[in-house]
Amino acid sequence: MEIKKQYGDFTKQEIFNLSQGTGELLKNQPEGLILDIDRLVILTDTKEIRGEVKEKDIMHIITTDGAIYSTESPTVQSTILQAIDFMETHNLKFSLFRSESKSGRVFMNVSLV
């Protein structure tokens, strides 16, 4: 486990607990969910599968009401990080939505509220 990006302060215990799957998966949440971000961290998880090392980035979002959401979605992560860079703060509100690609695949993303 490696911290890739961090916005806000976390204790080592919080980081460890997040790496163990604390919180709700964002993909299981209803469309229209508002994410009022207090803190967030992206952890890189490394696993060896059949002799091959695989890495994936997991974003953990702690909202102002203390809820914890996690996502592996590169689209959601990219959108949130672009908004943070542009707005020059991580204390932002996002709304979760789903769309369908031309091939019929449903994907999720967030929009700034």
N, C-alpha and C positions, 0 to 999 in steps of 0.2 A: 504494500500500500504506500502510495506516494501522494503528497498534496501537490496538485497541479496549479490550482488557483484558489485563492481564499479572499472572501470579502466579509469583514467582521471578525470578531475574536471568538476562538474556540479553545476549550481546554483539550488536553490530550485524551481525556476520558471521552469527551463528546466525539472527537474524531474517530477514536477506536469504535465506539458504539455505532456511529454512522457507517463505518466500514463493515460492520456485522449485519447490516440490513435493517437498522432502526428506521421506522417511518413507513409511509404509504407509497406505493408505486404510482407515479403521476399518470401512467397509461390507464390505470383503473379508475381514474377520477372522472366525474361528469364534465361534459362540455359546459363552459361558462364559469368554471371554478375560478375564483379570484385568488391570485398569489400575491399577497402583500409582503414582499421580501424584507426580512430583518437581517438575515445573514445567509451566506451560501458558501459552499466549498465544492471543488471538483477533486475527486480522488481517482487516481489511476490504479485500477485493480489488475494485477498480473497473475495469470494462472498458466500452468503447464498442462496441455491437453495432448495426449498421445505423443509426447516428446517435443511438441511445438509450443513455444511460449506465446501466449495471447495476452494483449493488453486492451482494456476498455476503460473509458472515462465515465464516471458516474457522478452526476451533479446532485448534491443534497441541498435542499432549500429549506430553511427554517423561516416560517412566517411570523408576523408580529403577534399572532395569537398563540404561538408555540407549536403549531403543527409542523410536521416534518414530511417532506415529499422528496422522492428520489426519481431520477430519470437517466437512462442511457441514451436517449434520443439525441443524436448529433444536431438535428434541426432545432430542437428546443434549446439546447445548450448554446448553439451559435446565435440564435435570436436574442437570448437573454444577455449574453456577453457583448453583442453589438450594441444593445440598448444601454448597458452599463457604461461602455466606452463613450457612446455619443452623449448620454445625459450626465456623465461625470459623477455618478452616484450609483450605489447598489440598492438603495432604499426606494424601490420602484414597485408598481402594481402591474400585474399581468393577468390576462384572461386566457384560459385554456380553450382552444378550439380544435376541431378536426376538419380535414378536407380530404377529397378523393383525387388521386392522381389520374392522369389520362389513361393509365393502364388499369385503373379500378382499385388500386391499393389505397387504403385509408391510412392517413398519417396525422399526427398531432403537431401543433405548434402553439405559440402564445403570441398575444398582441399586447402592446403597452396600453394601459388604461389611464 
